[in-house]
Amino acid sequence: MKLLYWLDEWLTNSRSEQQARLPMTGSDLLDDVFVKYEFIDLDKPLLFTFSPAGTNLKEQDLNDDFAPWGYHLAQKQEVNIIAFQHLGQSNWFRSRNLIFFLEQLSTLLEPFKNRLGYGLSRGGFAVGAFADVLQLDQVLLFHPVSTKNQNIAPWDDRSSTEIAQQFDWKGDYHDLNLGKAKGYIIYDPTNRIDRLHAKRYPELTHLRVFGMGHGTHATYLNKFGFYKQVAVDFMRHQQIDIGQFRQQTKTLRFKEDYYKRLNKANSSSEHRLGLLSKAHNIVLGEKEAHVQEHQAQIDVQPLIDIAIKHQDEHPQDAIQLLEMAQILVPDDPMIEHKLRQLA
């Protein structure tokens, strides 16, 4: 745990002396988690990243040039970075050695006043679970898993849940605990399990991308810079331009190849076959509980975009989606115009 010893000694210096000793880079191996870090400027944010599923490495794969998930992107944005890479396929950051490291680390980072967390899926779980102990200020989560505790999330019946039961899901940090952190959660509301996990993060701003699925299309979406641009904005500004985000997802949805790849990836799934009707039912089910409190924040643009996209082949589905959008946002001239066209 070289980092802990270095930080403990570094803290004895004045702030100007601390800054003078940067940049500092290094790495540690904590049981089945590899951590790599780089500190460059006390006035820049400190970003924590945790790797998602699919980045399955073994200890023999590590070398001096290896960079965990998100590490190089953080370097390009010139922020301080501590990146955690799980080793092995079934690894949920439950190691006692890792937890002890994080608890000690949190007491040694006082000079860094702006702390961020960024994670996707399994990495999103780790960001949410350790957000409070790491005193994160802002987080960015893509379709995160909130917990694999089956008493808390009995509806998470993915195969990964059964495999994950080899770990302790009742001890410390087994569930989300955002503390004071705010930020963003991005997910596909037509994915039932993702939607239910997302509901457990009411403190965050919810951004929905219909058809994104759960990690299935990560490589494809990255070709359009979907994950990267959002993450870059978050690292640079600690916020996301919602208008730009909506335009980006709208552009993505109108790429015909996007739908072809979605269909191919989900050729036998309910996710593909029921996309339009599920989108309608989801909004209908959530409307009563949230409309009055959050009406000004409701984003109906994805419903309008899907309706326009499929108005020729599925006019009745398009009308249903537009009618629901009209209930959520009355007197919208675009919605009224489209409904008159389809009537």
VENZIWO-V536756 format. One record per helix or strand. SS is the DSSP state (H for helix, E for strand). FROM is the first residue (numbers start at 1). TO is the last residue. If there is no record, write none. Layout:
# VENZIWO-V536756
[[SS:FROM:TO] [SS:FROM:TO]]
This chain:
# VENZIWO-V536756
[[H:2:10] [H:15:20] [E:24:30] [E:33:39] [E:46:50] [E:57:57] [H:59:61] [H:71:76] [E:80:87] [H:96:106] [E:115:120] [H:122:130] [E:138:142] [E:147:147] [H:159:164] [E:175:175] [E:182:187] [H:192:198] [E:205:208] [H:218:223] [H:226:237] [H:242:253] [H:256:265] [H:270:273] [H:275:297] [H:301:309] [H:315:328] [H:333:342]]
